């Protein structure tokens, strides 16, 4: 069986979720080693007991520098080995589809493989996220497809060839959001990004009011990161994907009453690309109580 090194960035993770994820990984024959990057957790992760003390798990520590920097530290550590690298979050649970992803990576000489997934809502419901049928088991037909606004292109469950990382591909730690798609777009320049139709993981969705990167509190950084990605990568093929993402985020900011800097950044982005803003969205923002 083909194997990989698993890299998991962790900052103050939920102990039960992390232990559940690690216990499952320890039993997976394809997980040759698991590198957990403690990104300045307080208190530090305890690697003297529980799943973190297992022989196949290596814990490295750094000051809190963000998830991109933590993944990069994991890459630097994993490069001492010859296996491809699988990226997971601290509360992800893997599924059997990882073995299929490893085969696709090898057979199609891919730079990276993205996979179907499941999502667990805060209420405990499971939502299946299959891959688009036209991409199933195939390389993406266009480099800009990584910006299509679907869950497929998140860093969780992303499998990357060792050789791609050896030549210096890293996550842009300056991006608070979208660093996974930026990474994939750079990987697509090196070799094909292949789509695995087999479910490889279950990711946990977090409440909108929680202090995590998907909450409304981070909308300013999300808006700025999206503007940076548009400036960096927008072309004729990816523009519709970026426009759809910008429209969705603008509507979200209007509904949430997010900080005015998020709204201003997105309005300026729409203006710079000549993307129209629906009147309904403008009115929703104008009459949202408590907008700052």
C-alpha positions in Angstrom: 0.0 0.0 0.0 1.1 3.5 -0.8 1.8 5.7 2.2 2.1 9.4 3.1 3.1 11.8 5.8 0.2 13.6 7.4 0.6 17.2 8.5 -1.8 18.7 11.0 -1.6 22.4 12.1 -3.2 22.8 15.6 -3.9 26.0 17.6 -5.9 25.4 20.8 -7.8 22.5 19.2 -10.7 20.8 20.8 -9.0 17.9 22.7 -11.8 15.4 22.1 -11.9 16.1 18.3 -8.1 16.0 18.0 -7.9 12.7 19.9 -10.7 11.2 17.8 -8.9 12.3 14.6 -5.5 11.0 15.7 -6.9 7.7 17.0 -8.4 7.0 13.5 -5.2 8.1 11.8 -3.0 5.8 13.9 -5.0 2.8 12.6 -4.7 3.9 9.0 -2.1 1.8 7.2 -1.4 4.6 4.7 -0.5 7.1 7.4 3.2 6.3 7.8 3.8 9.2 10.1 1.7 12.1 11.5 3.3 15.5 12.1 1.3 17.7 14.4 2.4 21.4 14.4 1.5 23.1 17.6 1.0 26.7 16.5 1.5 28.3 19.9 -1.4 26.6 21.7 -2.0 27.7 25.3 -1.4 25.4 27.1 1.0 23.6 24.7 -0.3 20.3 23.4 0.7 17.4 25.7 2.6 14.8 23.8 3.3 12.7 26.9 -0.1 10.9 27.0 -3.0 9.9 24.8 -2.8 9.6 21.0 -0.2 12.4 20.8 2.3 10.1 22.5 2.0 7.4 19.9 5.2 6.3 18.1 3.9 7.3 14.7 3.2 10.9 15.8 5.8 13.7 15.8 4.9 17.0 17.5 6.8 20.1 16.5 6.2 23.5 18.1 6.3 27.1 17.0 5.0 30.5 18.1 1.5 31.4 16.9 2.0 32.4 13.3 -1.2 31.2 11.6 -2.3 28.1 9.8 -0.3 28.8 6.6 3.0 29.1 8.5 2.1 26.0 10.6 1.6 24.0 7.4 4.9 25.3 6.0 6.7 24.2 9.2 5.1 20.8 8.7 6.3 20.7 5.1 9.8 21.5 6.1 9.8 18.7 8.7 8.1 16.2 6.3 10.7 16.8 3.6 13.2 14.7 5.4 11.1 11.7 4.3 10.3 10.6 0.7 6.5 10.3 1.0 3.8 12.6 -0.3 2.1 14.9 2.2 -1.5 14.9 3.2 -2.8 18.0 4.9 -5.6 17.8 7.5 -7.1 20.1 10.1 -7.0 19.1 13.8 -10.7 18.0 13.9 -10.9 16.2 10.5 -11.7 12.6 10.3 -10.3 10.6 7.4 -12.2 8.1 5.3 -11.1 5.2 3.1 -10.9 7.4 0.0 -7.4 8.5 1.0 -6.0 5.2 -0.4 -7.6 6.0 -3.8 -6.1 9.5 -3.7 -2.6 8.0 -3.2 -3.1 5.8 -6.2 -4.3 8.6 -8.4 -1.3 10.8 -7.3 1.0 8.0 -8.5 -0.8 6.8 -11.6 -1.4 10.2 -13.1 1.9 11.7 -11.9 -0.1 14.5 -10.3 1.3 17.4 -8.4 -1.7 17.2 -6.1 -5.0 15.4 -5.5 -8.2 16.9 -4.1 -11.0 14.6 -2.9 -14.7 14.3 -2.2 -15.7 15.0 1.4 -18.4 15.0 4.0 -19.2 18.0 6.2 -20.6 17.7 9.8 -22.8 20.7 10.7 -22.8 22.2 14.3 -26.2 20.3 14.7 -24.5 17.0 13.8 -26.0 16.6 10.3 -23.7 15.0 7.7 -23.7 16.7 4.2 -22.0 14.8 1.4 -19.8 16.9 -0.9 -19.2 14.8 -4.1 -16.9 16.0 -6.8 -18.3 17.4 -10.1 -18.9 14.4 -12.3 -17.1 15.8 -15.3 -13.9 15.9 -13.2 -14.2 12.5 -11.5 -10.8 10.7 -11.6 -9.4 13.3 -14.0 -7.0 16.2 -13.9 -8.6 19.6 -13.7 -9.1 20.8 -17.3 -8.0 24.4 -16.5 -5.6 25.9 -14.0 -8.2 28.5 -13.0 -10.7 25.8 -11.9 -9.1 25.8 -8.5 -11.0 29.1 -7.8 -14.4 27.6 -8.5 -16.3 28.3 -5.2 -16.9 24.8 -4.0 -15.6 23.0 -0.9 -13.4 20.6 -3.0 -10.4 23.0 -3.0 -9.8 23.4 0.7 -6.5 22.4 2.3 -8.2 19.7 4.4 -7.7 16.4 2.5 -5.2 17.9 0.1 -2.6 15.4 -1.0 0.7 16.8 -2.5 3.5 15.0 -4.2 6.8 15.1 -2.4 8.7 16.4 -5.4 6.4 19.4 -5.7 7.2 20.4 -2.1 10.9 19.7 -2.6 11.2 22.4 -5.3 9.9 25.0 -2.9 6.1 25.2 -3.1 4.7 26.6 0.1 1.5 28.2 1.5 1.5 32.1 1.4 1.3 32.8 5.2 0.4 36.4 4.5 -3.1 35.3 3.3 -5.5 34.8 6.1 -8.0 33.1 3.7 -7.7 31.5 0.3 -4.1 30.3 0.9 -5.2 26.8 0.0 -6.5 27.9 -3.5 -3.4 30.0 -4.0 -1.2 27.0 -3.1 -3.2 24.8 -5.5 -2.9 27.3 -8.4 0.8 27.3 -7.9 0.8 23.5 -7.8 -1.1 23.4 -11.1 1.8 25.2 -12.7 4.1 22.2 -11.7 1.8 19.3 -12.7 -1.8 18.2 -13.0 -4.2 18.6 -10.1 -6.3 15.5 -10.0 -9.9 15.0 -8.6 -10.5 11.9 -6.5 -14.2 10.9 -6.5 -13.9 8.8 -3.3 -14.7 10.4 0.0 -11.5 11.0 1.9 -12.5 12.9 5.0 -15.2 14.4 7.1 -14.7 18.1 8.1 -16.5 19.9 10.9 -18.3 23.1 10.1 -18.3 25.7 12.9 -20.9 28.1 14.1 -20.9 31.5 12.4 -20.5 33.2 15.8 -17.5 31.1 16.9 -14.0 32.5 16.9 -12.8 30.8 13.8 -11.7 31.8 10.4 -15.2 31.2 8.9 -17.0 33.5 11.4 -18.2 37.0 10.6 -15.5 38.5 12.8 -13.0 37.7 10.1 -14.9 39.1 7.1 -12.4 42.1 6.8 -9.5 39.7 6.3 -11.6 37.5 4.0 -12.4 40.4 1.8 -8.8 41.6 1.6 -7.5 38.1 0.9 -10.1 37.7 -1.9 -9.0 41.0 -3.5 -5.4 39.9 -3.3 -6.2 36.6 -5.1 -8.1 38.4 -7.8 -5.2 40.7 -8.4 -2.8 37.7 -8.5 -4.7 35.1 -10.5 -7.8 36.5 -12.3 -7.9 35.6 -16.0 -10.7 35.0 -18.5 -11.4 31.5 -17.2 -11.2 32.2 -13.5 -13.0 35.5 -13.5 -16.6 34.0 -13.3 -15.4 32.0 -10.3 -14.0 35.1 -8.6 -17.1 37.1 -9.4 -19.3 34.5 -7.9 -17.2 34.4 -4.7 -17.1 38.2 -4.4 -20.9 38.4 -4.9 -21.4 35.8 -2.2 -19.1 37.5 0.3 -20.6 40.9 -0.4 -24.1 39.5 0.3 -22.8 37.9 3.5 -21.2 41.2 4.7 -24.5 43.0 4.0 -26.5 40.5 6.0 -24.1 40.2 8.9 -23.5 43.9 9.3 -19.8 43.3 9.1 -17.3 46.1 9.6 -17.3 48.8 7.0 -13.8 47.9 5.9 -15.0 44.6 4.6 -17.8 46.3 2.6 -15.5 49.0 1.3 -12.9 46.4 0.1 -15.5 44.4 -1.7 -17.2 47.4 -3.3 -13.8 48.6 -4.6 -13.1 45.1 -5.9 -16.4 45.1 -7.8 -15.7 48.6 -9.2 -12.2 47.7 -10.3 -13.5 44.7 -12.3 -16.7 46.3 -13.5 -18.8 43.8 -11.7 -22.3 45.1 -10.9 -23.6 45.1 -7.3 -27.3 44.2 -7.1 -29.5 46.9 -5.7 -31.0 44.5 -3.2 -27.5 44.0 -1.7 -26.9 47.7 -1.4 -30.3 48.2 0.3 -29.7 45.3 2.7 -26.4 46.9 3.7 -27.9 50.4 4.0 -30.7 49.3 6.3 -28.8 46.7 8.3 -29.1 47.7 12.0 -25.9 48.4 13.9 -23.6 48.5 10.8 -20.3 50.1 11.7 
